[in-house]
Amino acid sequence: MTRIIIYLFGTMFFSGRSPVASGTAGSFVAILLYMAGVYFLPSQIFPIIQVVVIVVFIIAGIPAATYIANSEGKEDPGCIVVDEAIGQWITMLFMPPALIMAHISIPIAGFLLFRLFDIVKVFPANRAEKLPGGLGIVLDDVIAGLYACLVLNLIVKLVIL
């Protein structure tokens, strides 16, 4: 039972088992969950919930990723996408829910920016992914999410606001 829960978490409801572009599938699930939060949670506490979820997922994601990597016998198996979810949620930090609801282009841009930074692995993400186990699996996506967050916030400030 514990193994199933770890895999459910680490693969983001098994989206990481997608036969094509598992990382993109994991990011897509994350952006859908984010949008559900924007629409259904009170906007006053949504940013707090967002940060708490990110921290909890980082803390639980590192050992889950390590467990799955060891079980799969690979350093960074494609089925692990909890790291993509974390990075995707970091990308969307500082976006007011009302702005997201008014401009669907923002989460689309955030999704695309995160995927770009996750694939390109700008320094120090390229170094972070070499760290052992779940730490390397998760940390490079945290860094990619921070880069995407910075760019997305700049775009929103310059173009929308």
N, C-alpha and C positions, 0 to 999 in steps of 0.2 A: 504494500500500500504506500509506504514512504517513497519508494522508487517512482511510482506513478505520479505522486504529487510533485516530486522534484522535476520530473520530465514535463509535467503539465506547466509548471512555473517556468522552467528553463527554456522551453520551446514556445512559450506564449500560446498556450492552449493548442499545442502541436502545429502551429503555423510554420514552425521551423522545419517541419517534415515536408513542406512544399517541394515538389520535385524540381521546380524552377525558381530561382531567385529567392531562396529562403530568407535572406536578410531583408529583402524588400517586403516579403510577406509579413515578417515580424514587425517591421516599421509600420506597415499598413494597419495591422491589428492595434498597434500602440496609438496611432493617430485616431483610429476609430474610438478607442477607449478615452482618449483625450477629449475628443469632440462630445462624447456622451457626458463626460464630466462638465464641460463647458455649458451644455444645454440643461443638465439635470441637477447640478449642485448649485447652492447659493453662491452668487458671484463674489460676495464679500469674503467668503472663506475658501473659495476655490484655489487661490494662490498658495495658501497654507497647506491645503490637502495635496496640491501638486508637489510641493517641496517634500512633504512627509512621505509621499508615495515614492518619489525618486530616491530618497535616503534609504527607505526600507528595501526597495528593490536592489540598490547597490549592496547593502549589507547582506541580503539573502541571495542575491544574484551571483556573487563571487563564489561562495561555497557550492551553490547549485551548478554553476558552470564547471567548476573543478570536478565535481562528482560525475557530471555527464561526460566531460572530456575523458576522464579515466575509464568510465564504463564503455565509451565508444572506442577507446584506444587511439584517440587522435588529440593533437594539441589544441585545435580549435575547430571542432566539428560544425558543419554548416547548420545543423539542427538547433544549436544554441542561438537563440535570438532575443533572450532577455536583455542582452547588452544593447541590441538595436532599440528595444522599447525604452530603455533608460536614456539612451542618446537622443531619441526622438522627443521624449518628454523634456529633456534639458533644452533642446532646441526651442521649445515653445515657452520657455520661462519669460516672464515679464510682459506677456501678452494679455491685456485685459479681456475678460470673456465677452464684454459688449463689442469690442473691436473685432474679435473672432467671429461673432455672430453676424456682424455687419459686412465682413469681408472674408468670404470663403477662400479667397486667393491666398490669405495668410497661412492657413494650415497646409495648403497645397505647396506654397513656396517653402515652408518649413520642412515638409516631407522631402522635397527635391534637394534642398540644401543639405539636409542631414545625410541623405543617401550619397551625395557628391563627396562630402567631407569624410564619410565612412569609407568610401572606396579609395579616395586619393591618399588618405592617411598622412596629413600634413604634420610635420614635426611639432610636438613630441609624440603624437599618436603612433607614428611608425616605430618609435622606441618602446612605447608603453605596451604595444602588442607582443613584444618579446619577453615581457615579464612572465613568470611561471603561472601555470594553471588559470583559474578563474580571474585572478587579478589582471593578467594581461588581456584576457578575453573581454572583460568589462571596461577596464580603464581606457583602452584606445577609443571606445565608443563614447565614453564620458567626455573625452577631449574633443572628439569629432562633434559631439553635441554642443560643447561650449563654443567652438568655432562657428557652427551653424547658427547658434543663438545670437552671437555677436553680429553676424552678417544680416540675419533676419531682422533684428532690432534696428540696425542701421537703415535697411531698406524701408521698413515701416515708418521710421522717423522722417526719412527723406521723401518718400513717395506718398504715404497715406496721411500722415499727420501734418 
